[in-house]
């Protein structure tokens, strides 16, 4: 809602500079949107590190909806596919705190073949204290499984991740003009969000989708 206001304000305030940053922004579209006096807004591109990414999809089975999925069970099944993969930490995207906690219960004590110790399970969601969220940055020796909401997509980058399991859904903030209230429905994520989740610092990826949601 603020972008049209900014576009109208800029010609009146030549001293005001607006910088929009994003890893997945449609740069050309925004440049045209902020065009002034037949001049498009400048685009400055900073390239990040790029790694080859392998993407795998799991079959839909009999599911009719993302909400019908037994995600904790499906995450456990998907992690079994890592048993023949090189050692590395895993980032799992789940839509809610409840599903993170339920999945964590099933995963505690999980020992991958060849690992000397069980994997460390680290929840990550917005309602955790800052100290608890900082756990993902602490040095560790054991394999780590980070169970996160989309806070790991937009607010911070989890270091050391080699594999990503993505449910393809998230709780998204929506404003209802009818009820004049903010809602938090669970929805499929966009392709841009999916690309953001997998591309930041990950060298290999295994995505868990019950259909091609991305």
C-alpha positions in Angstrom: 0.0 0.0 0.0 2.9 2.4 0.7 4.5 2.1 -2.8 2.0 4.3 -4.7 2.3 6.9 -1.9 6.1 6.8 -2.3 5.9 7.1 -6.1 3.7 10.2 -5.8 5.9 11.7 -3.1 9.3 11.3 -4.8 8.7 14.1 -7.5 7.9 16.5 -4.7 10.9 15.5 -2.7 14.0 15.3 -4.9 16.2 15.1 -1.8 14.4 11.8 -0.8 16.1 8.6 -1.9 14.2 5.3 -1.7 16.2 2.0 -1.7 14.3 -1.3 -2.1 16.2 -4.5 -1.5 15.2 -8.1 -2.1 16.7 -11.3 -3.3 13.7 -12.2 -5.4 12.3 -8.8 -6.4 11.1 -8.3 -10.0 13.6 -5.6 -10.6 12.5 -4.4 -14.1 8.9 -4.2 -13.0 9.7 -2.0 -9.9 12.1 0.1 -12.0 9.2 0.9 -14.5 6.8 1.5 -11.6 9.1 4.2 -10.1 9.8 5.8 -13.6 10.0 9.6 -13.3 10.3 12.0 -16.3 10.8 9.1 -18.7 13.7 7.7 -16.6 13.3 4.4 -15.0 14.7 3.9 -11.4 18.3 2.6 -11.4 18.9 -1.1 -10.7 22.0 -2.1 -8.7 22.6 -5.8 -8.7 24.9 -7.5 -6.2 25.5 -11.2 -7.0 25.6 -13.7 -4.2 27.2 -17.1 -4.0 25.7 -19.6 -6.3 25.8 -23.3 -5.9 24.4 -26.2 -8.0 21.1 -27.2 -6.5 19.4 -30.6 -7.0 15.6 -30.5 -6.5 13.5 -33.6 -5.9 9.8 -33.8 -5.4 7.8 -36.4 -3.4 4.6 -37.7 -5.0 1.2 -36.4 -3.9 -0.3 -39.7 -3.1 -4.0 -39.5 -2.1 -3.8 -36.1 -0.5 -6.4 -33.6 -1.5 -5.0 -30.6 0.3 -1.8 -29.4 2.0 -3.7 -29.2 5.2 -4.6 -32.9 5.1 -0.9 -33.9 5.2 0.5 -35.6 8.3 3.5 -33.4 8.0 5.5 -34.7 11.1 5.3 -38.2 9.7 6.1 -37.1 6.1 9.2 -35.2 7.3 10.4 -38.3 9.1 9.9 -40.3 5.9 11.7 -37.7 3.8 14.7 -37.6 6.1 15.1 -41.3 5.5 16.1 -40.4 1.9 19.2 -38.6 3.3 20.7 -41.8 4.6 22.8 -42.2 1.5 23.8 -38.5 1.2 27.0 -36.8 2.4 27.0 -35.4 5.9 25.3 -32.0 6.3 22.7 -30.0 8.2 19.0 -30.0 7.2 16.6 -27.1 7.2 12.9 -28.0 7.3 10.2 -25.4 6.5 6.9 -26.0 8.3 3.9 -23.6 8.4 3.2 -23.5 12.1 4.7 -23.6 15.6 2.5 -26.6 16.4 3.8 -28.7 13.5 7.4 -27.8 14.4 6.9 -29.0 18.0 5.1 -32.2 16.9 7.9 -32.9 14.3 10.6 -32.3 16.9 9.0 -34.9 19.2 9.3 -37.5 16.4 12.8 -36.6 15.4 14.6 -36.4 18.8 17.0 -39.3 19.0 17.2 -39.7 15.2 20.5 -41.2 14.3 21.6 -41.2 10.6 23.7 -44.2 9.5 27.3 -43.4 9.9 26.7 -40.5 12.3 28.5 -41.1 15.7 25.7 -39.3 17.6 22.0 -38.6 17.2 21.1 -35.4 15.2 20.5 -32.2 17.1 16.9 -30.9 16.6 16.6 -27.1 16.7 13.2 -25.4 16.5 13.0 -21.9 15.0 9.9 -19.7 15.0 9.0 -16.1 15.7 7.6 -16.6 19.2 10.9 -18.0 20.5 13.0 -15.6 22.6 16.0 -14.0 20.9 18.3 -16.2 23.0 16.5 -19.3 21.8 16.6 -18.2 18.2 20.4 -17.7 18.5 20.9 -21.4 18.9 21.0 -21.8 15.1 24.2 -19.7 15.0 26.0 -21.7 17.7 28.9 -23.9 16.7 28.1 -27.6 16.7 29.6 -31.0 15.8 26.6 -33.2 15.4 24.3 -33.1 12.4 21.7 -30.5 13.0 18.0 -30.5 11.9 16.5 -27.0 12.0 12.7 -26.9 12.0 11.6 -23.4 11.0 8.6 -21.4 9.9 9.1 -18.8 7.2 11.1 -16.6 9.7 14.1 -18.5 8.3 13.1 -17.3 4.8 12.6 -13.6 5.5 14.3 -12.6 8.7 17.6 -14.5 8.8 19.9 -16.9 7.0 20.6 -20.2 8.8 24.3 -21.0 8.4 25.7 -24.4 7.4 22.6 -25.8 5.7 23.3 -28.4 3.0 19.8 -29.8 2.6 16.3 -28.2 2.6 12.9 -30.0 3.0 10.2 -27.6 2.0 6.5 -28.3 2.6 5.6 -25.6 0.1 3.2 -23.9 2.5 3.3 -21.1 5.1 1.1 -19.1 7.3 0.7 -15.7 5.5 -0.6 -12.4 6.9 -3.7 -11.3 5.0 -6.0 -8.3 5.7 -9.7 -8.9 5.4 -11.6 -5.8 4.3 -14.9 -7.4 5.1 -14.0 -8.1 8.8 -11.4 -5.4 9.0 -9.1 -7.9 10.7 -5.7 -9.3 10.0 -5.9 -13.1 9.2 -3.1 -15.7 9.1 -4.3 -18.4 6.7 -2.0 -21.3 5.6 -1.4 -21.0 1.9 0.9 -22.3 -0.8 4.0 -20.2 -1.1 4.9 -18.4 -4.3 7.6 -19.5 -6.7 9.7 -16.6 -5.6 9.5 -17.7 -2.0 10.4 -21.2 -3.0 13.5 -20.0 -4.8 14.4 -17.8 -1.9 14.2 -20.7 0.5 16.5 -22.9 -1.5 19.0 -20.5 -3.0 20.7 -18.5 -0.2 23.6 -20.7 1.0 22.5 -24.2 0.2 24.7 -26.5 -1.8 22.2 -29.3 -2.2 18.5 -29.6 -1.7 15.8 -32.2 -1.3 12.4 -30.6 -1.3 9.4 -32.5 0.1 6.2 -31.6 -1.8 3.1 -33.7 -2.0 2.6 -32.1 -5.5 4.5 -29.5 -7.6 3.3 -26.6 -5.5 6.2 -24.4 -6.6 
